[in-house]
Amino acid sequence: MKTEVSTDRAAAVELLRKGEIVALPTETVYGLAADALNPIAVAKIFEVKERPRFDPLIVHLPDRAWLERVAKICSADRQLIEELIDRFWPGPLTLVLSKREIVPEIVTAGLDTVAVRISSHRVFSEIIRAFAGPLAAPSANRFGRISPTTAQHVMDDLNGRIPLVVAAGPTMHGIESTIVAIRTGKIEILRRGPITAEQLSIFGKVNIVTAEKVSAPGQLPSHYAPKTPLRLVEDFDSFLPKPNQRCALLAWNAIENDERFIAIRNLSGGKDLREAAANLFRYLRELDGLDVDLIVAEPVPDQGLGAAIMDRLRRASQGSLDARDRPG
């Protein structure tokens, strides 16, 4: 299959209507979209990404009117849910709600809940509104690997596997949406993202949930991993490479030169967490392409948006460990 990179939004809509999958830009990362109500189309997402079927997908809605067509809202939690929607939609907040029968089982991995959001990205919004239905759209990369924040990143992973990538420059946030569930008036964060616990706490009590089993997208412990082993080093100053080990550094503190590393990427020269989040996956991909033995990641402040960045780094580090433990 030849993969086209284009800005042709009409072509994307036509392919989606035919049951094909298309990579689209969102404000978080590039997503691999398919008609969420067509189980055969959704199955192509799992096949192309090599994603396990037990990992559910986020359903993107064309507008708010679609919400209660795909999900049920508990009356006791309606006010809080509507407050969150009023504040954060369109935007990078995903809500996990009880599903309606219209949503295929393959989308929700057999769960009785569905994860939903409305994207604020202009191009994505134009395409989904023209399509006039919900789209399932996880990140447009091979499963477990670094999420794509540019059209070229999508091509690096999926060239020849999908018909079209709609290009619209780099994404704004650079990390996936925050996922929450509302239970008896409490906000449970199932995956950290651009909407922080501090922002959500204005609306109610917030709990960070450590999942024992998958109940929403993006909860697997090993994820977002480069092919190169990644180590999150808390005691950075004392780190020493092994003899003849070629290391690269993903830095939080501004560093220009360090003889321990053959390449350095500074997440943000001004220690801006939003800039760091936007750069995270792009720099991981750049360092992953240098054929080094190890990527060393320096921790960022584990609060606010930094907590979401650290979540990705910890999972990437765990993913590197898991990959080394698998037989070749």
CORLINUR-V374400 format. One record per residue. N is the residue number from 1. BURIAL is # if it has 16 or more other ideal C-beta (glycine too) atoms within 10 Angstrom, else .. Layout:
N|BURIAL / N|BURIAL
This chain:
1|. / 2|. / 3|. / 4|. / 5|. / 6|. / 7|. / 8|. / 9|# / 10|. / 11|# / 12|# / 13|# / 14|. / 15|# / 16|# / 17|. / 18|. / 19|. / 20|# / 21|# / 22|# / 23|# / 24|# / 25|# / 26|# / 27|# / 28|# / 29|# / 30|# / 31|# / 32|# / 33|# / 34|# / 35|# / 36|# / 37|# / 38|# / 39|# / 40|. / 41|# / 42|# / 43|# / 44|# / 45|# / 46|# / 47|. / 48|# / 49|# / 50|. / 51|# / 52|. / 53|. / 54|. / 55|# / 56|# / 57|# / 58|# / 59|# / 60|# / 61|# / 62|# / 63|. / 64|. / 65|. / 66|# / 67|# / 68|. / 69|. / 70|# / 71|# / 72|. / 73|# / 74|. / 75|. / 76|. / 77|# / 78|. / 79|. / 80|# / 81|# / 82|. / 83|. / 84|# / 85|# / 86|. / 87|. / 88|# / 89|# / 90|# / 91|# / 92|# / 93|# / 94|# / 95|# / 96|# / 97|# / 98|. / 99|# / 100|. / 101|. / 102|. / 103|# / 104|# / 105|. / 106|# / 107|# / 108|# / 109|# / 110|. / 111|# / 112|. / 113|# / 114|# / 115|# / 116|# / 117|# / 118|# / 119|# / 120|# / 121|# / 122|. / 123|# / 124|# / 125|# / 126|. / 127|# / 128|# / 129|. / 130|. / 131|# / 132|. / 133|# / 134|# / 135|# / 136|# / 137|# / 138|# / 139|# / 140|# / 141|# / 142|. / 143|# / 144|# / 145|# / 146|# / 147|# / 148|# / 149|# / 150|# / 151|# / 152|# / 153|# / 154|# / 155|# / 156|# / 157|# / 158|# / 159|. / 160|. / 161|# / 162|# / 163|# / 164|# / 165|# / 166|# / 167|# / 168|# / 169|. / 170|# / 171|# / 172|# / 173|# / 174|# / 175|# / 176|# / 177|# / 178|# / 179|# / 180|# / 181|# / 182|# / 183|. / 184|. / 185|. / 186|. / 187|# / 188|# / 189|# / 190|# / 191|# / 192|# / 193|# / 194|# / 195|# / 196|# / 197|# / 198|. / 199|# / 200|# / 201|. / 202|. / 203|# / 204|. / 205|. / 206|# / 207|. / 208|. / 209|# / 210|. / 211|. / 212|. / 213|. / 214|# / 215|# / 216|# / 217|# / 218|# / 219|# / 220|# / 221|. / 222|# / 223|# / 224|# / 225|# / 226|# / 227|. / 228|# / 229|# / 230|# / 231|. / 232|# / 233|# / 234|. / 235|. / 236|# / 237|. / 238|. / 239|# / 240|. / 241|# / 242|. / 243|. / 244|. / 245|. / 246|. / 247|# / 248|# / 249|# / 250|# / 251|# / 252|# / 253|. / 254|. / 255|. / 256|. / 257|. / 258|. / 259|. / 260|. / 261|# / 262|# / 263|. / 264|# / 265|# / 266|# / 267|# / 268|# / 269|. / 270|. / 271|. / 272|. / 273|# / 274|. / 275|. / 276|# / 277|# / 278|# / 279|# / 280|# / 281|# / 282|# / 283|# / 284|# / 285|# / 286|. / 287|# / 288|# / 289|. / 290|. / 291|. / 292|# / 293|. / 294|# / 295|# / 296|# / 297|# / 298|# / 299|# / 300|# / 301|. / 302|. / 303|. / 304|# / 305|# / 306|# / 307|# / 308|# / 309|# / 310|# / 311|# / 312|# / 313|# / 314|# / 315|# / 316|# / 317|# / 318|# / 319|# / 320|# / 321|. / 322|. / 323|# / 324|. / 325|. / 326|. / 327|. / 328|.
